[in-house]
C-alpha cells in the first residue's frame, strides 16, 4: 500500500506572519535591504508575492520594520532577569540568554544591528536603540542605581556596544570561543570598565566598592 500523504494544514494568521518574518530576517541579515525584493521574500517563504502583500500592505519597508521588531522583542526578554542574588551571576545569566539568542537566531541578530545603520529611517533606528536602552535600564536596576550619572551611563552603553561587537565577531569566528567562555570574558570586561570609570567618578567608585566588591 502507498503511504498516505500528510494532511495539509492551513497556517493561522500568526503562523503565516511568523513564517514571512523569519524568511525576511534571513534575507535582510545577509543582503542590504535595498537588494532584497518582496519576490525574494515570497520565494524564501514558499508563498506568492500577493500573499506577502496581504500581510504587509505597506511593502518592503513595513515588512523590514516588522522583522526588526520581532527580533527586538526576543532580545528584550533576554535581559529580564529576577533581581535576586549577587549582581554578577545575574548578569551572567542574562548574557547566557543573549548569546543563546545570537547563536540560534544569528540571521535575526545581524538584521537587527544592521537596521541602525543600513536603513536610515527614524523608526528603524528607534527600534534598534530601544533594545540598547532597555538593556542599559536593566543593568542600572540590577546595580541598584535609580539615577545613574553621565559617566556611569556612558560606561554601561559602551559595554553594551562592546557586547554587540563581540557577538558579531563570535558569529564570524564560527562561535569560538565557546559561549560560556565568551560570557565569562564579557562579565570580566564589565567589571574592568566599571573599575576604570570608578577612578574618575564617585558614583561608580561607590558602586564598585559596595555592590561589586564581594563578587570579584
JOBEL-V537812 format. One record per helix or strand of 3 or more residues. SS is the DSSP state (H for helix, E for strand). FROM is the first residue (numbers start at 0). TO is the last residue. If there is no record, write none. Layout:
SS;FROM;TO, SS;FROM;TO
//
This chain:
H;12;29, H;32;34, H;37;44, H;48;54, H;59;77, H;86;103, H;105;113, H;121;142, H;149;171, H;178;197, H;201;211
//
